[in-house]
Amino acid sequence: MTASTTAAASPSEDRTPGRAAALHSDPRFVELKRRFRWFVFPMTAVFLAWYLLYVLLCAYARDFMAHKVAGNVNVALLFGLAQFATTFLAAWLYWRFANRRLDPLSAELRAAGPAPDVEVAA
């Protein structure tokens, strides 16, 4: 084994198939995935529904979307700008959720490794 192979072996030990299998069966990792899905799937559904509403209103409710709110600003422009605002809102909400609910558990998993009751195949 060369010096470069020996040096590279240490960090890659955590990336073995046995380590991955142990991680996927670790109850803490299962909880991390559950928490992630709990936030991401509903948020994605809400955002896609909001976007679909915007597209459908633009396609089928042209009179409503063309309604002038102030000067040359119409409802369609406000809805379009609201799409940008909700994108940033969703990103901020995810950042906040991840910092409070995902990152601590992820850091615990990185620090502790697989659960003690899980055998890691070598």
Phi, psi and chi 1 to 4 in degrees:
 res  aa     phi    psi   chi1   chi2   chi3   chi4
   1 MET       -  132.9 -158.6  179.2 -108.2      -
   2 THR   -84.0  168.8   64.5      -      -      -
   3 ALA   -63.6  -38.1      -      -      -      -
   4 SER   -69.6  -34.0   62.6      -      -      -
   5 THR   -68.7  -41.4  -50.6      -      -      -
   6 THR   -65.1  -42.0  -54.3      -      -      -
   7 ALA   -66.0  -36.0      -      -      -      -
   8 ALA   -80.1  -16.5      -      -      -      -
   9 ALA   -70.4  -34.1      -      -      -      -
  10 SER   -62.6  -53.7  -63.8      -      -      -
  11 PRO   -66.7  -30.2  -15.6   25.1      -      -
  12 SER   -80.4  -10.9   66.4      -      -      -
  13 GLU   -60.4  -31.7  -73.4  174.5    0.4      -
  14 ASP   -73.1   -9.5  -73.4  -16.9      -      -
  15 ARG  -106.2   19.1  -65.9 -175.6  176.9   95.4
  16 THR   -75.3  155.2   61.2      -      -      -
  17 PRO   -58.7  -36.0  -24.0   32.1      -      -
  18 GLY   -64.4  -38.8      -      -      -      -
  19 ARG   -65.2  -41.9  165.6   88.2  168.4  111.1
  20 ALA   -64.9  -42.5      -      -      -      -
  21 ALA   -63.6  -41.1      -      -      -      -
  22 ALA   -65.3  -40.5      -      -      -      -
  23 LEU   -63.9  -43.2 -179.0   63.8      -      -
  24 HIS   -66.6  -23.6  -77.2  -82.6      -      -
  25 SER   -97.2   -2.5   61.6      -      -      -
  26 ASP   -68.8  129.0 -171.1  -40.4      -      -
  27 PRO   -59.3  -30.5  -13.5   18.6      -      -
  28 ARG   -68.5  -37.6  -64.0  169.2  -62.6 -178.4
  29 PHE   -70.1  -39.5 -175.0   71.6      -      -
  30 VAL   -60.4  -41.6  171.3      -      -      -
  31 GLU   -65.5  -39.6  174.9   63.0   17.1      -
  32 LEU   -60.4  -45.3 -177.8   65.8      -      -
  33 LYS   -64.5  -38.8  -69.4 -169.8  -50.1 -176.3
  34 ARG   -63.3  -45.9 -173.1 -164.7   65.7   76.9
  35 ARG   -61.3  -43.2  -71.5  179.6 -172.0 -178.5
  36 PHE   -59.9  -49.5  175.7   76.9      -      -
  37 ARG   -63.7  -36.8  -73.2 -174.3 -160.1  123.1
  38 TRP   -57.9  -34.8 -179.7   86.3      -      -
  39 PHE   -89.2  -48.1 -178.4   86.3      -      -
  40 VAL   -70.1  -44.1  170.5      -      -      -
  41 PHE   -64.3  -49.4  -70.8  158.7      -      -
  42 PRO   -63.5  -39.5  -20.9   30.1      -      -
  43 MET   -62.8  -41.2 -179.6   61.8   79.3      -
  44 THR   -63.8  -43.8  -58.8      -      -      -
  45 ALA   -62.3  -43.8      -      -      -      -
  46 VAL   -64.5  -44.6  166.9      -      -      -
  47 PHE   -66.2  -41.8 -169.4   80.1      -      -
  48 LEU   -65.6  -37.8  -73.0  175.5      -      -
  49 ALA   -63.8  -41.4      -      -      -      -
  50 TRP   -63.0  -43.4  162.7 -124.6      -      -
  51 TYR   -67.1  -42.2  178.9   72.1      -      -
  52 LEU   -62.3  -39.1 -176.3   61.2      -      -
  53 LEU   -59.3  -45.3  173.0   69.0      -      -
  54 TYR   -59.6  -46.7  173.6   64.0      -      -
  55 VAL   -64.6  -44.9  170.1      -      -      -
  56 LEU   -65.3  -40.0  -69.6  173.9      -      -
  57 LEU   -64.6  -39.5  -75.1  173.9      -      -
  58 CYS   -64.2  -34.8  -74.9      -      -      -
  59 ALA   -82.2  -39.1      -      -      -      -
  60 TYR  -116.9  -11.0  -62.3  108.8      -      -
  61 ALA  -123.4   56.3      -      -      -      -
  62 ARG   -62.8  -37.3  -69.7  178.5 -176.9 -138.1
  63 ASP   -64.1  -42.5  -69.3  -23.0      -      -
  64 PHE   -64.7  -45.9  169.9   69.7      -      -
  65 MET   -68.9  -26.0  -64.3  -61.2  -90.2      -
  66 ALA   -84.8   -5.2      -      -      -      -
  67 HIS   -60.8  125.7  179.1   74.5      -      -
  68 LYS   -75.8  130.4  -58.7  -95.5 -174.1 -166.2
  69 VAL   -96.4  -48.2  177.2      -      -      -
  70 ALA  -155.3  119.8      -      -      -      -
  71 GLY    59.8 -124.2      -      -      -      -
  72 ASN   -93.8    9.0  -73.2  -29.3      -      -
  73 VAL   -87.7  119.4  177.3      -      -      -
  74 ASN  -112.6  176.6   61.1   16.3      -      -
  75 VAL   -62.0  -39.1  174.9      -      -      -
  76 ALA   -60.5  -41.8      -      -      -      -
  77 LEU   -64.5  -41.7  179.4   60.7      -      -
  78 LEU   -64.2  -41.8  -66.2  177.8      -      -
  79 PHE   -63.6  -41.0  -92.2   59.6      -      -
  80 GLY   -63.6  -43.7      -      -      -      -
  81 LEU   -66.3  -34.8  -67.3  173.4      -      -
  82 ALA   -65.3  -28.8      -      -      -      -
  83 GLN   -61.4  -43.8  -71.9  -68.8  -42.6      -
  84 PHE   -63.9  -44.7  -74.8  103.2      -      -
  85 ALA   -61.4  -42.4      -      -      -      -
  86 THR   -71.5  -27.6   55.3      -      -      -
  87 THR   -63.6  -47.7  -61.0      -      -      -
  88 PHE   -67.1  -36.0  -71.8  109.5      -      -
  89 LEU   -62.6  -44.9  175.9   65.2      -      -
  90 ALA   -62.6  -41.0      -      -      -      -
  91 ALA   -64.4  -41.9      -      -      -      -
  92 TRP   -66.0  -42.5  177.2   76.7      -      -
  93 LEU   -62.3  -41.3  -72.7  172.0      -      -
  94 TYR   -65.3  -43.5  176.9   75.6      -      -
  95 TRP   -56.6  -46.5  171.2   79.3      -      -
  96 ARG   -64.5  -45.3 -163.7  174.1  121.7 -153.4
  97 PHE   -61.9  -45.8  174.2   78.7      -      -
  98 ALA   -63.6  -41.9      -      -      -      -
  99 ASN   -62.2  -37.4  -79.6  -21.2      -      -
 100 ARG   -89.2  -35.2  -66.5 -170.6  -38.9  172.5
 101 ARG  -113.7  -26.6  -56.5  -83.6  -65.2  148.0
 102 LEU  -102.0  -47.1  -59.9  178.5      -      -
 103 ASP   -60.3  -41.9  -69.2  -10.8      -      -
 104 PRO   -61.9  -41.8  -23.7   32.9      -      -
 105 LEU   -69.3  -37.8 -172.8   53.6      -      -
 106 SER   -64.1  -42.2  178.0      -      -      -
 107 ALA   -64.5  -38.5      -      -      -      -
 108 GLU   -62.7  -42.7  179.0 -174.2  -33.3      -
 109 LEU   -63.7  -43.0  -81.8  166.9      -      -
 110 ARG   -63.9  -39.5  -82.8 -167.9  -56.6  -85.9
 111 ALA   -75.0  -40.0      -      -      -      -
 112 ALA   -91.5  -22.7      -      -      -      -
 113 GLY    77.5 -160.9      -      -      -      -
 114 PRO   -67.6  156.8   18.0  -24.0      -      -
 115 ALA   -59.5  146.2      -      -      -      -
 116 PRO   -60.5  -28.9   -8.3   12.6      -      -
 117 ASP   -85.2    2.2   60.1  -19.0      -      -
 118 VAL  -102.4  126.4  176.9      -      -      -
 119 GLU   -83.2  135.8  -71.5 -175.2   27.5      -
 120 VAL  -101.7  120.2  177.7      -      -      -
 121 ALA   -74.5  134.8      -      -      -      -
 122 ALA   -89.4      -      -      -      -      -
